[in-house]
């Protein structure tokens, strides 16, 4: 048996690479929950403003997060071929792209503020939305730079390091949230502005940690961090070529889901509450599958760099075993355990509780089907992005968003005045359509000839 034939991958390789990324996702979900909880304690108006303001900032940054995050793929492929100089050059091109992205986001801040005015929310809510979005968007570059810096470690398989950095950064964010929002230790109570600054400083703390780790003597000497600093056009151009479609695909996903959420709000109050209940359950699934997807992307890019697409197929098969075991278990729990979740979110004595439960019950059944479709999309979509088939990913997400989910939801809500179950049924159909596209594309194998890091 030749060394080439002996090259294999396993469930344990994928899981050991992915579980730190899952923990990182879980930490972010917990941080967001605590952030909103503190704002709810401070003011219901602040809580109402942080969700749309935060979603708008996330939407603006989605394209650039996907672009800078593609540094992962380049570093993974070069590291697999033991090209340390190219690993360092890729890191610097990722940093330059992140800094350029940060400048563009700063320039787009007036556009975001104009959109908030266009939403025509209540004046007291709008003032806080403007504050929250403005500060988050002006300093959004910090998170994008961190995305590029973390790729140096995760792309080389050291996913525990970004996990520890994220845990420390999130902990700092939570502490600063409490201090800034409520005005502790002699500081003035800043409310929603304090929540924004806690996020900014927590991210900056992570940047400092990443830079400190990169500049340790061992890494600095081994990868020539300073000597190879600078612009390198061949890698920069290829990173834009593959990373930009990746970012656009992610942007389309975020925009379509955001617009879906806003349109659901125009059905009726009970329908919105029912939809929010089932959406609150989804992070339980997504934080695991998205973490697994990041691991898939790193591994398939590694084996694609070694010109072993056959092993990339093994990675996806292993991912299906892990992903479907988890998402399938959650789907069964949602389907058969709906009463348990309804009691958690709709306690006895809740106003209109019976009517709300009646609307939420069918959505629970639909969510159990939705999570399986979304898991399929994330597994195969992550694999395609990892091997460099980002243009296809972008085309599918753009097409399904603008020709399927958004117009279909608009027609159901504003023309047919359909019940919330129909609208969520359409979202479930959308999830499965995108999943089918990804599976067929991967099965056809055209991606096997894509070369991300070489012509």
C-alpha positions in Angstrom: 0.0 0.0 0.0 1.5 3.4 -1.1 1.5 6.4 1.2 -1.0 8.0 -1.2 -3.4 5.1 -0.8 -2.9 5.0 2.9 -4.2 8.6 3.4 -7.4 8.4 5.3 -9.7 10.5 7.4 -11.9 9.6 10.3 -14.9 10.6 12.4 -12.5 11.5 15.2 -10.3 13.7 13.0 -13.4 15.7 12.0 -14.8 15.9 15.6 -11.5 16.9 17.2 -11.2 19.7 14.7 -14.8 20.8 15.0 -15.8 20.6 18.6 -13.8 23.7 19.6 -15.6 25.6 16.9 -18.9 24.3 18.2 -18.0 25.6 21.7 -17.0 28.9 20.2 -20.5 29.2 18.5 -22.2 28.2 21.8 -20.2 30.9 23.7 -21.4 33.5 21.2 -25.0 32.4 21.5 -24.7 32.6 25.3 -23.1 36.1 25.1 -25.9 37.4 22.8 -28.5 36.0 25.2 -26.9 37.7 28.2 -26.4 40.9 26.3 -30.1 41.1 25.5 -31.0 40.0 29.0 -29.0 42.9 30.6 -30.7 45.3 28.1 -34.1 43.9 29.0 -33.3 44.6 32.7 -32.2 48.1 31.8 -35.0 49.1 29.5 -37.6 47.3 27.3 -37.1 50.0 24.7 -33.3 49.2 24.6 -34.1 45.5 24.2 -36.5 46.3 21.3 -33.8 48.5 19.6 -30.9 46.2 20.0 -32.4 43.4 17.8 -33.0 45.3 14.6 -29.9 47.5 15.1 -27.8 44.5 15.7 -29.3 42.5 12.8 -28.6 45.5 10.4 -25.0 45.7 11.6 -24.6 41.9 11.1 -26.1 42.2 7.6 -23.7 44.9 6.6 -20.7 42.9 7.9 -21.8 39.5 6.4 -20.1 39.9 3.0 -16.8 40.9 4.6 -16.9 38.2 7.2 -17.2 35.7 4.4 -14.4 37.3 2.5 -11.9 37.5 5.3 -12.9 34.1 6.6 -11.7 32.5 3.4 -8.2 33.0 4.6 -8.9 29.7 6.4 -9.0 27.8 3.1 -5.7 29.3 1.8 -3.8 28.6 5.0 -5.2 25.1 5.3 -4.1 24.2 1.7 -0.7 25.8 2.0 -0.1 24.2 5.4 -1.1 20.8 4.1 1.7 21.2 1.4 4.1 22.4 4.1 4.5 25.8 2.4 5.1 28.0 5.5 6.0 31.1 3.6 2.7 30.9 1.7 0.8 30.4 5.0 2.3 33.7 6.3 1.6 35.5 3.0 -2.0 34.3 3.1 -2.4 35.6 6.7 -1.2 39.1 5.7 -3.5 39.2 2.6 -6.4 38.2 4.9 -5.4 41.0 7.2 -5.2 43.6 4.4 -8.6 42.5 3.1 -10.1 42.8 6.6 -8.7 46.4 7.0 -10.0 47.3 3.5 -13.4 45.8 4.6 -13.4 47.9 7.8 -12.8 51.1 5.8 -15.7 50.2 3.4 -18.0 49.6 6.4 -17.2 52.9 7.9 -18.1 54.6 4.7 -21.4 52.7 4.5 -22.5 53.9 8.0 -24.7 56.7 6.6 -26.5 54.2 4.4 -27.3 52.1 7.4 -28.6 55.1 9.4 -30.8 56.1 6.4 -32.3 52.5 6.4 -33.1 52.8 10.1 -35.0 56.1 9.4 -36.8 54.3 6.5 -38.0 51.6 8.9 -40.1 54.3 10.6 -40.0 52.8 14.0 -41.2 54.6 17.1 -38.9 57.7 17.8 -37.6 56.5 21.2 -36.7 53.1 19.6 -35.2 54.7 16.5 -32.8 56.8 18.6 -31.4 53.8 20.3 -31.2 51.8 17.1 -29.2 54.5 15.5 -26.7 54.5 18.5 -26.3 50.8 18.6 -25.9 50.3 14.8 -23.6 53.3 14.4 -21.1 52.2 17.0 -21.1 48.5 16.0 -20.7 49.3 12.3 -17.9 51.9 12.8 -15.9 49.3 14.7 -17.1 46.2 12.8 -13.6 45.9 11.3 -12.3 44.5 14.6 -14.4 41.3 14.3 -13.4 40.9 10.6 -9.7 41.3 11.5 -10.1 38.7 14.2 -11.6 36.4 11.6 -8.5 36.6 9.5 -6.1 36.3 12.6 -8.0 33.2 13.9 -7.6 31.6 10.5 -3.8 31.3 11.1 -4.5 28.8 13.9 -7.7 27.1 12.7 -6.5 26.7 9.2 -3.5 24.7 10.6 -5.9 22.6 12.6 -5.3 24.4 16.0 -9.0 25.2 16.5 -8.6 25.1 20.3 -6.7 28.4 20.2 -9.4 30.5 18.6 -11.9 28.7 21.0 -9.9 29.9 24.1 -9.5 33.4 22.7 -13.2 33.6 22.0 -14.1 32.4 25.4 -11.9 35.0 27.1 -13.2 37.7 24.7 -16.8 36.8 25.4 -16.2 36.7 29.1 -14.7 40.2 28.9 -17.7 41.3 26.9 -20.2 40.1 29.5 -18.3 41.8 32.4 -18.1 45.1 30.4 -21.8 44.7 29.5 -22.7 44.7 33.2 -20.4 47.6 34.0 -21.2 49.9 31.1 -25.0 49.2 30.7 -25.8 49.8 34.4 -23.0 52.2 35.3 -21.0 50.3 37.9 -17.8 51.3 39.7 -18.6 55.0 39.4 -19.2 55.0 35.6 -22.4 56.5 34.2 -25.1 54.1 33.0 -24.7 54.0 29.2 -27.6 51.6 28.4 -27.5 50.4 24.8 -24.4 52.5 24.0 -22.7 50.6 26.8 -23.7 47.3 25.2 -22.1 48.4 21.9 -18.9 49.5 23.6 -18.7 46.2 25.5 -18.9 44.3 22.2 -16.2 46.6 20.7 -13.8 46.3 23.6 -14.3 42.6 23.9 -13.4 42.2 20.3 -10.4 44.4 20.7 -9.2 42.3 23.6 -9.4 39.3 21.3 -7.3 41.1 18.7 -4.6 41.8 21.3 -4.5 38.1 22.3 -4.2 36.9 18.7 -1.4 39.4 18.0 0.4 38.4 21.2 0.2 34.7 20.2 1.4 35.5 16.6 4.4 37.4 17.9 5.7 34.7 20.3 9.3 33.9 19.4 8.5 30.4 18.2 5.8 31.4 15.7 7.5 34.6 14.7 10.7 32.7 13.7 9.1 29.6 12.2 6.7 31.6 9.9 8.8 34.7 9.4 5.8 36.9 10.5 7.7 40.2 10.0 10.0 39.3 7.2 7.1 38.2 4.9 4.8 41.1 5.9 3.4 43.0 2.9 1.2 42.9 -0.1 1.5 39.8 -2.3 -0.7 40.2 -5.4 -1.0 36.6 -6.6 -2.5 35.4 -3.3 -4.5 38.6 -2.7 -6.2 38.3 -6.1 -7.0 34.6 -5.7 -8.4 35.3 -2.2 -10.7 37.9 -3.6 -11.6 35.7 -6.5 -12.8 32.8 -4.3 -13.6 34.8 -1.1 -15.9 37.4 -2.6 -18.5 34.9 -3.9 -18.3 33.1 -0.5 -19.1 36.4 1.2 -21.9 37.2 -1.2 -23.5 33.8 -0.6 -23.4 34.4 3.2 -24.8 37.9 2.7 -27.7 36.5 0.7 -28.5 34.0 3.4 -28.5 36.7 6.1 -30.5 39.2 4.1 -33.2 36.6 3.1 -33.6 35.4 6.6 -33.7 39.0 8.0 -36.4 40.0 5.5 -38.3 36.9 6.3 -38.3 37.8 10.0 -39.5 41.4 9.2 -42.3 40.2 6.9 -43.5 37.7 9.5 -44.0 40.6 11.9 -46.7 42.0 9.6 -49.1 38.9 10.0 -50.3 39.5 13.5 -48.8 39.7 17.1 -49.5 36.1 18.0 -48.0 34.8 14.8 -44.9 36.9 15.4 -44.6 35.5 19.0 -45.0 32.0 17.7 -42.4 32.5 15.1 -40.0 34.0 17.6 -40.5 31.0 20.0 -39.4 28.5 17.3 -36.6 30.8 16.2 -35.3 30.9 19.8 -34.9 27.1 19.7 -32.9 27.0 16.5 -29.5 28.1 17.9 -29.4 24.7 19.7 -29.1 23.1 16.3 -27.2 25.8 14.4 -24.3 26.3 16.9 -23.4 22.6 16.5 -23.9 22.3 12.7 -22.2 25.6 11.9 -19.2 24.6 14.0 -19.2 21.2 12.2 -19.4 23.1 8.9 -16.3 25.1 9.8 -14.5 21.9 10.5 -15.6 20.4 7.2 -14.4 23.5 5.3 -10.9 23.3 6.9 -10.6 19.5 6.3 -11.8 19.4 2.7 -9.6 22.4 1.8 -6.6 20.5 3.4 -7.2 17.4 1.3 -8.0 19.4 -1.8 -4.6 21.1 -1.3 -3.1 17.6 -1.3 -5.0 16.8 -4.5 -7.0 14.1 -2.7 -10.6 14.7 -3.5 -11.4 11.1 -2.6 -10.5 11.9 1.0 -12.6 15.0 0.9 -15.6 12.8 0.0 -14.7 10.7 3.1 -14.8 13.9 5.2 -18.3 14.7 3.9 -19.5 11.1 4.6 -18.2 11.4 8.2 -19.8 14.8 8.5 -23.2 13.3 7.5 -22.9 10.7 10.2 -22.2 13.3 12.9 -24.6 16.0 11.5 -27.6 13.7 10.9 -27.2 11.9 14.2 -27.3 15.3 16.0 -29.9 17.1 13.9 -32.0 14.0 13.6 -32.1 13.6 17.4 -33.1 17.3 17.8 -35.8 16.9 15.0 -37.3 14.0 16.8 -37.2 15.9 20.1 -39.0 18.9 18.5 -41.6 16.7 16.8 -42.5 14.5 19.7 -41.6 16.8 22.6 -43.4 19.9 21.4 -45.5 20.1 24.6 -42.4 20.3 26.7 -41.0 23.2 24.7 -44.4 25.0 24.7 -44.5 24.9 28.5 -41.0 26.4 28.7 -41.9 29.3 26.4 -45.6 29.6 27.3 -46.0 29.1 31.0 -49.4 28.7 32.6 -51.3 32.0 33.0 -49.7 33.6 29.9 -52.1 36.0 28.2 -53.6 34.4 25.1 -51.5 31.3 26.0 -53.9 28.8 24.5 -54.1 30.7 21.2 -50.3 31.1 21.1 -49.8 27.4 21.7 -52.2 26.6 18.9 -50.1 28.7 16.5 -46.8 27.4 17.8 -47.6 23.7 17.8 -47.6 23.2 13.9 -44.5 25.4 13.6 -42.7 22.9 15.9 -43.5 20.1 13.5 -42.2 22.1 10.6 -39.0 23.1 12.4 -38.2 19.4 12.9 -38.2 19.0 9.1 -36.5 22.4 8.6 -33.5 21.5 10.8 -32.7 18.4 8.7 -32.8 20.4 5.5 -30.7 23.1 6.9 -28.2 20.6 8.3 -27.9 19.1 4.8 -27.4 22.6 3.3 -24.7 23.5 5.9 -22.8 20.2 5.5 -22.6 20.1 1.7 -22.5 23.9 1.3 -19.5 24.0 3.7 -17.8 21.3 1.7 -18.3 23.2 -1.6 -17.0 26.4 -0.1 -14.0 24.6 1.3 -13.0 23.1 -2.1 -13.4 26.5 -3.8 -16.8 26.1 -5.5 -17.8 29.5 -4.1 -19.3 30.9 -7.3 -21.9 28.1 -7.4 -22.6 28.6 -3.7 -23.2 32.3 -4.4 -25.5 31.7 -7.4 -27.7 29.3 -5.5 -28.0 31.5 -2.4 -28.8 34.6 -4.6 -31.2 32.7 -6.8 -33.1 31.0 -3.9 -33.2 34.2 -1.9 -34.5 36.6 -4.6 -36.5 34.2 -6.7 -37.9 31.9 -4.0 -37.8 32.8 -0.3 -38.3 36.6 -0.4 -41.0 36.9 -3.2 -42.8 33.8 -1.9 -42.9 35.0 1.6 -44.1 38.5 0.4 -46.9 36.9 -1.6 -48.0 34.7 1.2 -48.0 37.5 3.8 -49.2 40.5 1.8 -51.3 39.0 -0.9 -52.8 35.8 0.4 -52.7 36.9 4.0 -51.7 33.2 4.8 -51.4 31.8 8.3 -48.0 31.6 9.9 -47.8 27.8 9.4 -47.9 28.3 5.6 -45.1 30.9 5.8 -42.9 28.6 7.8 -43.8 25.8 5.4 -42.4 28.0 2.6 -39.2 28.6 4.7 -38.9 24.8 5.2 -39.3 24.3 1.4 -36.6 26.9 0.8 -34.2 25.1 3.2 -34.6 21.8 1.4 -34.3 23.3 -2.1 -30.9 24.9 -1.2 -29.9 21.6 0.4 -30.8 19.6 -2.8 -28.8 22.0 -5.0 -25.7 21.6 -2.7 -26.0 17.8 -2.6 -26.4 17.5 -6.4 -23.4 19.8 -7.1 -21.2 17.9 -4.7 -22.3 14.5 -6.1 -21.5 15.5 -9.7 -17.8 16.1 -8.6 -17.0 19.2 -10.8 -15.3 20.6 -7.7 -12.6 18.0 -7.9 -10.7 20.0 -10.5 -10.8 23.4 -8.7 -7.5 24.7 -7.6 -7.8 27.5 -5.1 -4.1 28.2 -4.3 -2.6 27.4 -7.8 -3.5 28.1 -11.3 
